[in-house]
Amino acid sequence: MIQTVEIARIMTDLLPKLGAEDTAVIGVNLPALTSRLRHLEDAFPEGVQHSIAIKTNPHPKMLEFLVSQGFGLEAASIEEVRMALAAGCSPAQIVFDSPVKTRNEIREISSFPGILANVNSLEELDRFDADFEGILGIRINPQVHTGAPDLYDVSKNESKFGVPVDMKEHIVDAALRYPVRALHMHSGSQMKNLNIQRGALKELKRIADTINAEAPGKIKVLDIGGGLLTESLGSQTQMEAYGQIVAEVFRGSGYLLVTEFGQWVQDEAGFALSVIEYVLTPNKVFIHLGADFFMRDVYTKARSFPMTVWNGDATQVQGLDKVYDIAGPLCFAGDYLAHGIQLPAVLQEGQYLFIDHTGANTYALWSRHCSRTLPATWAWDGNSMVKWSNRLTIGF
């Protein structure tokens, strides 16, 4: 979590740069992001390709930064493939995972050397011509439950993603008949049980080994997806524990491993700022970010965001706490970011609410509801705030 002294530096540099229309700001913490990227690399065996999920935060400057740090990008749509290329990502570091690839989209990517395209079904294999210059993979549903919330559990039996692992014979047969060179598995976002995931990884390797026993060297790439819960970096992280499991399962196998982490990388590397517009009796606070920015949190189970309050002179508001409900700006009754949160009792109009851990699935999910303008995005580089993009009026 970002330290108070660093927030003060951010506020001191940022506030004089804002205009009257800047009632909210989207922020990126580049030092935190860099630390998380390095931690991800260090947690895994050398040579693993990490392609960060674009959908978690698709800001063009974010994608450029990730590429500049040597990371690939994972695209869930053809639009995201194009964004990855525009950001300077090599096709060989792009993973294309859309479950509804059209024939035209497949033709578009067919000449991109080294792009990893994972089919979502065996039927999709027929859409790829022999002259496809990328790496063709099959997504497998491991049919395990790793503790991911139901909404994000992509590996249950009724999932729309991948070929069920109990169709192993059909998977092996298809891999032998088509120019398949990769297998892909993603067990779900926010998975908790790494022992179950260990078993899923072992099964993925067994299938690859079975194919290679029939056709030596056919499967070269194993894309193991992402899906870990976000966490603060400390002496022993879940990411390190997971990296050790991956090293153990695939030691000496010779497969090129690919990951697709998103939320774990981005969540704690982002923050948001809003003017406090109204403080109403007995305990309602109205701000300029709600379900438009925190769509997942308002419409599903809200995350717990660290919040602090600041004055216009970049000093922190402190004192005895009071219980507040934080309401967003949208015109529907459920637009609350938090209920029963403790904040200083002396809240007033014109102060600022600083909200940490907002880097994942916020900017990416900006809602058109009520047609509110997307705030400007600013990046903290450790010394100053640099504007990444201006306010953007939503077009229809």
Secondary structure, DSSP 4 states (H G I P E B T S, - for coil): ---HHHHHHHHHHHGGG--TT-SEEEEEEHHHHHHHHHHHHHHS-TT-EEEEEGGG---HHHHHHHHHTT-EEEESSHHHHHHHHHTT--GGGEEE--TT--HHHHHHHTTSTT-EEEESSGGGGGGS-TT--SEEEEEEE-----S--GGG--SSTT-SSSEEGGGHHHHHHHHHHTTEEEEEE---TTB--HHHHHHHHHHHHHHHHHHHHHSTT---EEE----BPP----SS-HHHHHHHHHHHHHTT--PEEEE---HHHHGGGEEEEEEEEEEETTTEEEES-STTTSHHHHHSPPP---EEEE-TTSPBP-SSEEEEEEE-SSSSTT-EEEEEEEEETT--TT-EEEEES--SSSGGG---GGGPPBPEEEEE-SS-EEEEE--BPPP-
